[in-house]
Amino acid sequence: MKKVTALLALLLALTMTVPASAVWIADMPEEHWSYPYVESLVELGIMDTDSQGNFEPDVPTTRAEFIYSLWLAFGGPYAEIENSFNDVHPDSIYIEAVEWALDSGITAGIGNNNFGPDQTLPREQAFTFLYRAMDYIGCAPTYGTGSESYKQITEFHDYEQISAWARDSIQLMMNVGMVTGSDDGNLWPKQDLNNAATATILYRALEYMGMLEIGRGDYFPDDGESSVNAEDFFGVWEYVNTDVWLYIHGDGTYEFYNTEGLADAGTYYMDGETLHLSSGISFVQDPAGEAGWIMDNDDEYLFASELPSVG
């Protein structure tokens, strides 16, 4: 069931119809080999530039940055465990991503109950993390999928440097074009993954899974028997006796408003007939059998409404 939930989270949180370009990347010419991937992921909010518009494509990606981007790419899914790493601060931006990675078996840390958030990430390890994330939701390539025309892992000049535990994952991703290696015939497995390569493999993974064209919120629960789906939650809901409004968008995002304006925002996913917000709040439809009402996990009722003019 956890895999089904994780898959739904990904499907619902990725309205990955790549928008027309509106981003500016100051330190990358459009001719850069990774520019299309970087541009798309920045557009989608999976990766970001700094305050000066720089992406720093050649800078190594840290473990925390990779897991955070991976988590965002997979829709910011909810984890059923809490962080226990000594070196992950509870207020860090990536704490939910780390909890998800631990919960789903993507990584168990670096030992001694540490995650190593600021450590760089060898390419072979990043590829393995990505494969595990795809496998967890049942979307990883398997033998018999893809094409045998792709390079075989043994053809890399540095094949012997690839750790045995990483070889199957890398080969399977090579078979579907997610991992290609460099033009000089090397994979560089021990080399740190940089930001350009991170954007590239995440984009290719989403493309392989078909997540760049689907709409968020368009998926029914896995068993196909439920009469409720995310579309039933679209629109504005107002808490009874409280000036708080919830706006569920069809693109997999939500916003909370109060009388002063925007108070919170994030993404959502469906699990069965329940809609879960990335903030941890969940909702069910028509709890009393009356249309136009929903109820949260604290048994607070909301009714269909309109967003007021707020500051």
Legacy VTK file of the C-alpha trace (Angstrom):
# vtk DataFile Version 3.0
C-alpha trace
ASCII
DATASET POLYDATA
POINTS 311 float
0.000 0.000 0.000
2.879 2.373 0.719
4.106 1.955 -2.862
0.631 2.685 -4.202
0.414 5.772 -2.029
3.831 6.924 -3.176
2.917 6.431 -6.820
-0.290 8.393 -6.383
1.648 11.135 -4.689
3.906 11.372 -7.693
1.113 11.226 -10.237
-0.942 13.819 -8.454
1.821 16.218 -7.619
3.366 16.335 -11.065
1.385 18.385 -13.486
4.475 18.235 -15.529
3.355 19.881 -18.710
6.497 21.895 -19.147
5.471 25.548 -19.502
6.759 27.997 -22.026
10.066 29.365 -20.879
9.892 32.246 -18.451
13.079 31.697 -16.496
16.384 33.434 -16.843
19.552 31.496 -16.071
22.347 34.006 -15.830
25.348 31.697 -15.908
24.276 29.264 -18.631
24.105 29.944 -22.361
21.236 28.273 -24.161
23.815 26.235 -26.069
24.935 24.465 -22.884
24.314 20.723 -23.227
22.095 20.612 -20.124
20.263 23.898 -20.641
16.896 22.384 -21.725
16.843 20.116 -18.658
17.887 22.862 -16.263
15.401 25.316 -17.716
12.543 22.828 -17.362
13.349 21.847 -13.786
13.716 25.465 -12.715
10.381 26.214 -14.386
8.800 23.336 -12.469
10.264 24.437 -9.136
12.282 21.243 -8.697
15.612 23.074 -8.828
16.348 26.757 -8.470
18.769 29.563 -9.210
20.308 31.856 -6.638
19.288 35.468 -6.074
21.452 36.535 -9.006
19.887 34.039 -11.381
22.884 31.683 -11.312
22.389 27.922 -11.469
26.070 26.982 -11.087
25.894 23.935 -13.384
29.415 22.721 -12.618
29.117 22.928 -8.827
28.755 19.526 -7.107
25.290 18.716 -5.784
25.204 17.890 -2.076
23.368 14.921 -0.644
20.736 17.200 0.876
20.257 19.107 -2.377
19.879 15.941 -4.421
17.412 14.298 -2.046
15.434 17.536 -1.786
15.225 17.921 -5.583
14.381 14.237 -5.939
11.633 14.632 -3.340
10.216 17.660 -5.144
10.404 15.850 -8.483
8.393 12.996 -6.991
5.742 15.369 -5.698
6.876 16.007 -2.125
5.412 12.739 -0.791
4.550 12.284 2.854
6.818 10.080 5.005
5.501 7.816 7.743
8.591 8.181 9.932
10.293 11.133 11.558
13.891 12.171 11.118
16.348 10.504 13.455
19.636 11.696 11.943
21.937 13.609 14.255
23.031 16.066 11.566
19.636 17.018 10.096
18.141 20.007 11.855
14.376 19.784 12.397
13.903 23.215 10.818
15.933 22.496 7.686
14.157 22.924 4.371
15.013 19.386 3.347
13.913 17.515 6.479
10.733 16.093 4.907
12.750 14.958 1.907
15.252 13.169 4.143
12.433 11.494 6.075
10.918 10.318 2.796
14.262 9.015 1.529
14.777 7.066 4.742
11.192 5.796 4.818
11.289 4.588 1.220
14.690 2.924 1.413
16.478 5.327 -0.888
19.245 5.933 1.638
19.980 4.959 5.211
22.550 7.712 5.700
26.320 7.544 5.951
26.584 5.707 9.259
26.697 6.635 12.939
23.140 7.940 12.598
24.262 10.730 10.264
22.879 11.730 6.883
25.781 13.873 5.659
23.648 16.659 4.168
26.592 18.807 3.088
28.636 15.995 1.595
28.881 15.762 -2.166
27.377 12.812 -3.975
29.299 10.424 -6.257
27.589 9.885 -9.570
27.051 6.148 -9.057
25.376 6.782 -5.730
23.084 9.443 -7.186
22.063 7.102 -10.003
21.299 4.411 -7.433
19.238 6.809 -5.295
17.176 7.730 -8.329
16.642 4.109 -9.313
15.540 3.199 -5.781
13.045 6.065 -5.770
11.568 4.877 -9.055
11.532 1.279 -7.893
9.753 2.234 -4.666
6.745 3.475 -6.614
6.912 0.652 -9.147
8.140 2.763 -12.065
11.767 1.629 -12.398
12.969 0.059 -15.643
13.522 -3.690 -15.557
15.386 -6.114 -17.751
13.365 -6.607 -20.884
12.374 -2.931 -21.040
14.186 -0.347 -23.059
16.583 -1.110 -25.859
19.612 -3.364 -26.162
21.027 -0.842 -28.630
22.136 1.356 -25.746
25.705 1.073 -24.530
26.383 -1.803 -22.152
27.906 -0.903 -18.832
30.904 -3.111 -19.541
31.788 -0.889 -22.501
32.718 2.049 -20.299
36.479 2.500 -20.046
36.097 2.923 -16.289
33.704 0.003 -15.797
35.938 -1.571 -13.154
35.557 1.559 -11.034
31.794 1.129 -10.807
30.823 -0.408 -7.476
29.185 -3.818 -7.767
26.089 -2.633 -5.853
25.482 0.123 -8.418
25.934 -1.794 -11.662
22.452 -3.259 -12.120
20.699 0.042 -11.410
22.976 1.920 -13.787
22.597 -0.649 -16.576
18.812 -0.616 -16.303
18.754 3.174 -16.521
21.164 3.051 -19.448
18.769 0.713 -21.264
16.109 3.430 -21.332
18.455 6.349 -21.968
18.474 7.914 -18.512
22.210 7.428 -18.015
24.547 7.804 -20.974
28.027 8.549 -19.689
30.428 11.029 -21.249
31.571 11.427 -24.829
34.994 10.038 -23.930
33.523 6.635 -23.081
33.609 6.980 -19.306
30.872 6.979 -16.688
32.989 8.647 -13.988
31.206 6.772 -11.191
33.312 8.164 -8.341
33.178 11.743 -9.600
30.850 14.131 -7.793
27.523 14.680 -9.523
27.159 18.331 -10.487
24.028 20.439 -10.748
23.805 20.123 -14.529
23.895 16.333 -14.340
21.360 16.335 -11.502
18.889 18.285 -13.614
19.512 16.011 -16.570
18.901 12.677 -14.862
15.861 13.945 -12.965
14.328 15.269 -16.170
15.036 12.032 -18.025
13.514 9.997 -15.187
10.330 12.075 -15.217
10.213 11.825 -18.991
10.624 8.046 -18.859
7.784 7.736 -16.352
5.548 9.933 -18.496
5.318 12.616 -15.828
6.115 15.561 -18.052
2.829 15.455 -19.920
0.210 14.384 -17.398
-1.909 16.659 -15.286
-1.794 16.691 -11.518
-4.965 15.656 -9.806
-6.278 13.606 -12.708
-5.679 10.180 -11.183
-8.042 7.827 -9.432
-6.977 5.535 -6.592
-5.120 2.439 -7.711
-7.964 -0.040 -7.329
-10.237 1.969 -9.626
-13.170 1.386 -7.278
-13.273 4.731 -5.517
-15.847 7.300 -6.547
-13.658 10.168 -5.299
-10.637 11.689 -7.016
-8.652 14.879 -6.715
-10.902 16.753 -9.119
-13.707 16.556 -6.560
-11.650 18.808 -4.276
-10.834 21.495 -6.835
-11.985 24.983 -5.897
-12.278 27.143 -2.792
-13.334 25.837 0.619
-14.043 27.926 3.710
-13.754 26.709 7.289
-16.982 26.921 9.279
-16.873 29.827 11.774
-13.263 30.604 10.839
-11.949 33.117 8.338
-9.655 30.626 6.636
-9.995 29.538 3.027
-8.405 26.571 1.254
-7.886 26.840 -2.495
-7.249 23.506 -4.229
-5.871 24.037 -7.730
-5.994 21.544 -10.555
-2.221 21.675 -10.978
-1.454 19.746 -7.804
-0.955 22.766 -5.575
-2.978 24.343 -2.779
-3.062 27.654 -0.926
-4.415 28.689 2.455
-5.703 32.241 2.835
-6.821 34.215 5.838
-8.113 37.780 6.055
-4.574 39.115 5.638
-3.793 37.161 2.490
-1.796 34.071 1.579
-0.879 32.089 4.699
0.507 28.800 3.373
0.995 26.892 0.134
2.212 23.502 -1.034
1.333 20.380 -2.998
-1.171 17.586 -2.487
-1.786 13.951 -3.403
-4.574 11.401 -3.156
-4.550 8.195 -1.111
-7.779 6.319 -1.666
-10.555 8.862 -1.106
-8.433 11.142 1.054
-6.621 14.228 -0.196
-3.359 14.910 1.649
-1.620 18.268 1.774
2.163 18.458 2.018
1.657 20.312 5.308
0.233 17.120 6.837
-3.464 18.085 6.820
-5.849 15.718 5.035
-9.440 15.971 3.829
-12.333 13.693 2.901
-15.355 14.495 0.777
-18.980 14.785 1.905
-18.472 13.459 5.451
-22.170 13.859 6.290
-23.414 12.834 2.885
-24.028 16.429 1.890
-22.558 17.740 -1.353
-20.394 20.828 -1.126
-18.707 19.946 2.176
-15.359 18.455 3.130
-13.817 17.625 6.517
-10.214 17.725 7.674
-8.409 15.223 9.891
-9.316 17.270 12.982
-13.026 16.851 12.151
-13.301 20.498 11.160
-15.809 21.176 8.390
-15.334 23.324 5.288
-17.961 24.337 2.749
-17.707 25.311 -0.891
-17.106 29.030 -1.046
-15.381 31.814 -2.935
-12.061 33.414 -2.186
-12.697 36.840 -0.677
-10.786 39.992 -1.448
-7.897 39.692 0.990
-4.858 41.843 1.641
LINES 1 312
311 0 1 2 3 4 5 6 7 8 9 10 11 12 13 14 15 16 17 18 19 20 21 22 23 24 25 26 27 28 29 30 31 32 33 34 35 36 37 38 39 40 41 42 43 44 45 46 47 48 49 50 51 52 53 54 55 56 57 58 59 60 61 62 63 64 65 66 67 68 69 70 71 72 73 74 75 76 77 78 79 80 81 82 83 84 85 86 87 88 89 90 91 92 93 94 95 96 97 98 99 100 101 102 103 104 105 106 107 108 109 110 111 112 113 114 115 116 117 118 119 120 121 122 123 124 125 126 127 128 129 130 131 132 133 134 135 136 137 138 139 140 141 142 143 144 145 146 147 148 149 150 151 152 153 154 155 156 157 158 159 160 161 162 163 164 165 166 167 168 169 170 171 172 173 174 175 176 177 178 179 180 181 182 183 184 185 186 187 188 189 190 191 192 193 194 195 196 197 198 199 200 201 202 203 204 205 206 207 208 209 210 211 212 213 214 215 216 217 218 219 220 221 222 223 224 225 226 227 228 229 230 231 232 233 234 235 236 237 238 239 240 241 242 243 244 245 246 247 248 249 250 251 252 253 254 255 256 257 258 259 260 261 262 263 264 265 266 267 268 269 270 271 272 273 274 275 276 277 278 279 280 281 282 283 284 285 286 287 288 289 290 291 292 293 294 295 296 297 298 299 300 301 302 303 304 305 306 307 308 309 310
